[in-house]
């Protein structure tokens, strides 16, 4: 079935299918804040981010460190969302595999299944509240990093400029590995709940 330029899979019957709940982690706590501040300050110091020592140098260094921390916590929030989404996709695969009318809708490829980007589109179609997190970028960050990386792994350039393009590129590369044509899951045929876990 094609609607608005998108192809949707046809699911037998008219039943609405219940999917596992999407369990989101609460706000990030990757490293104690005082350690993150020290690490960010070291990045500012080591990478010579302030060109000339005019004005209040220490204050400018601290402002840059806090800016880096803000970008870092944004990356960690994205990673946690992406990790939660990939786990949800895995659970949805199990649910699809156990139901005769859904079993043949998924390609049997290797994890993380590129064909499962249709679940990401389903989240977007269902208008899941993300508090500003871009779902595709979150999945891209999780595909890039198996574990939430410590701030010391990053250069200031990555956190300021490269984070979003890297995440988007990783997601697009993953999503386009699916043999075509890629069909979306019709959102009106599925329902699920979203919960935040501590």
C-alpha positions as CSV (number, residue, x, y, z in Angstrom):
1,X,0.0,0.0,0.0
2,X,1.4,3.5,-0.9
3,X,0.3,6.6,0.9
4,X,1.9,10.1,0.5
5,X,4.9,8.7,-1.3
6,X,5.6,6.1,1.3
7,X,5.1,2.3,1.0
8,X,3.5,0.5,3.9
9,X,3.5,-3.2,4.5
10,X,0.1,-4.9,4.3
11,X,-0.8,-6.8,7.4
12,X,-3.6,-9.4,7.2
13,X,-6.8,-8.7,9.1
14,X,-7.7,-5.5,11.0
15,X,-6.3,-6.3,14.4
16,X,-4.3,-3.7,16.3
17,X,-1.1,-5.3,17.5
18,X,0.3,-4.6,21.0
19,X,4.1,-4.2,20.9
20,X,6.4,-4.4,24.0
21,X,6.7,-1.1,25.9
22,X,9.6,1.3,25.0
23,X,11.6,1.6,28.3
24,X,13.6,4.8,28.4
25,X,16.4,5.4,30.9
26,X,16.1,8.4,33.1
27,X,18.5,11.4,32.8
28,X,22.1,10.5,32.3
29,X,24.5,9.9,35.2
30,X,27.6,8.7,33.3
31,X,30.3,10.1,35.6
32,X,30.1,12.2,38.7
33,X,29.7,15.9,37.8
34,X,32.9,17.1,39.5
35,X,34.9,14.6,37.4
36,X,33.2,15.7,34.2
37,X,34.0,19.4,35.0
38,X,37.6,18.5,35.6
39,X,37.8,16.5,32.4
40,X,36.1,19.3,30.4
41,X,38.5,21.8,31.9
42,X,41.4,19.7,30.9
43,X,40.1,19.5,27.3
44,X,39.9,23.3,27.2
45,X,43.4,23.6,28.7
46,X,45.0,20.9,26.5
47,X,43.5,22.0,23.2
48,X,44.3,25.7,23.6
49,X,40.7,26.8,22.9
50,X,41.3,30.3,23.9
51,X,43.4,32.1,21.4
52,X,44.6,35.1,23.4
53,X,44.7,35.7,27.2
54,X,42.6,38.9,27.2
55,X,40.0,39.5,29.8
56,X,39.1,37.1,32.5
57,X,40.9,34.0,31.2
58,X,39.8,31.6,34.0
59,X,36.1,32.6,33.6
60,X,36.3,32.1,29.8
61,X,37.9,28.7,30.4
62,X,35.1,27.7,32.8
63,X,32.4,28.9,30.4
64,X,33.9,26.8,27.6
65,X,34.2,23.8,29.9
66,X,30.5,24.1,30.9
67,X,29.6,24.4,27.2
68,X,31.5,21.2,26.5
69,X,29.7,19.5,29.4
70,X,26.3,20.6,28.0
71,X,27.2,19.1,24.6
72,X,28.5,15.9,26.3
73,X,25.4,15.3,28.3
74,X,23.4,15.8,25.2
75,X,25.4,13.1,23.5
76,X,24.9,10.8,26.5
77,X,21.1,11.5,26.5
78,X,21.1,10.6,22.8
79,X,23.1,7.4,23.5
80,X,20.7,6.3,26.2
81,X,17.7,6.9,23.9
82,X,19.4,5.0,21.1
83,X,20.2,2.1,23.4
84,X,16.6,2.0,24.7
85,X,15.3,2.0,21.1
86,X,17.6,-0.8,19.9
87,X,16.5,-2.9,22.9
88,X,12.9,-2.1,22.1
89,X,13.5,-3.2,18.4
90,X,15.0,-6.4,19.6
91,X,11.9,-7.1,21.8
92,X,9.6,-6.2,18.9
93,X,11.5,-8.7,16.7
94,X,10.6,-11.4,19.3
95,X,7.0,-10.3,19.3
96,X,6.8,-10.4,15.5
97,X,8.5,-13.8,15.4
98,X,5.8,-15.2,17.8
99,X,2.8,-14.0,15.7
100,X,2.0,-15.8,12.5
101,X,0.5,-12.7,10.8
102,X,3.7,-10.7,11.5
103,X,6.4,-13.3,11.2
104,X,7.2,-12.8,7.5
105,X,7.4,-9.0,7.7
106,X,11.0,-8.9,8.8
107,X,14.1,-9.7,6.9
108,X,16.2,-12.4,8.6
109,X,19.5,-10.5,8.6
110,X,22.3,-10.0,11.2
111,X,21.9,-7.8,14.3
112,X,21.6,-4.8,14.4
113,X,19.2,-5.4,11.6
114,X,19.2,-2.6,9.1
115,X,15.7,-3.6,8.0
116,X,14.5,-2.6,11.5
117,X,14.7,1.1,10.6
118,X,11.0,0.7,10.0
119,X,10.6,0.6,13.8
120,X,12.4,3.9,14.1
121,X,9.9,5.3,11.5
122,X,7.1,3.8,13.5
123,X,8.2,5.7,16.6
124,X,8.3,9.0,14.6
125,X,4.9,8.2,13.0
126,X,3.4,7.6,16.5
127,X,4.8,11.0,17.6
128,X,6.6,9.6,20.6
129,X,7.5,12.5,22.9
130,X,11.3,12.8,22.9
131,X,12.0,16.0,24.9
132,X,14.1,17.3,22.0
133,X,16.0,14.1,21.2
134,X,16.1,13.4,17.4
135,X,15.3,9.7,17.2
136,X,17.4,8.9,14.1
137,X,20.5,10.7,15.7
138,X,20.0,8.8,18.9
139,X,20.0,5.5,17.1
140,X,23.0,6.6,15.1
141,X,25.0,7.5,18.3
142,X,24.1,4.1,19.8
143,X,25.2,2.3,16.6
144,X,28.5,4.3,16.7
145,X,29.3,3.6,20.4
146,X,28.6,0.3,22.1
147,X,28.9,1.9,25.6
148,X,28.4,5.5,26.6
149,X,31.8,7.0,26.1
150,X,33.6,9.1,28.7
151,X,34.1,12.8,27.9
152,X,37.9,12.2,27.9
153,X,37.4,10.3,24.6
154,X,36.3,13.4,22.7
155,X,38.0,16.4,21.3
156,X,36.2,19.7,21.6
157,X,35.7,19.6,17.8
158,X,33.7,16.4,18.0
159,X,31.4,17.6,20.7
160,X,30.9,21.1,19.1
161,X,30.7,20.2,15.4
162,X,30.8,16.5,14.6
163,X,28.4,14.8,17.0
164,X,25.2,15.4,14.9
165,X,26.7,14.7,11.4
166,X,28.4,11.4,12.7
167,X,25.1,10.3,14.3
168,X,23.1,11.1,11.2
169,X,25.6,9.4,8.9
170,X,25.7,6.2,11.1
171,X,21.9,6.0,11.1
172,X,21.6,6.6,7.3
173,X,24.3,4.0,6.6
174,X,22.5,1.5,8.7
175,X,19.0,2.3,7.3
176,X,20.1,2.0,3.7
177,X,21.6,-1.5,4.1
178,X,18.1,-2.8,3.9
179,X,17.3,-4.5,0.5
180,X,14.7,-2.4,-1.2
181,X,11.9,-1.6,-1.4
182,X,11.7,-0.5,2.3
183,X,8.2,-0.5,3.6
184,X,7.0,1.3,6.7
185,X,4.8,-0.3,9.4
186,X,1.3,1.2,9.4
187,X,1.1,3.2,12.7
188,X,-2.6,2.6,13.1
189,X,-2.0,-1.1,13.3
190,X,0.3,-1.0,16.3
191,X,0.2,0.4,19.8
192,X,2.8,0.4,22.6
193,X,3.5,2.3,25.8
194,X,6.5,4.4,26.6
195,X,7.9,4.3,30.2
196,X,10.9,5.9,31.9
197,X,12.9,3.5,34.0
198,X,15.2,4.7,36.8
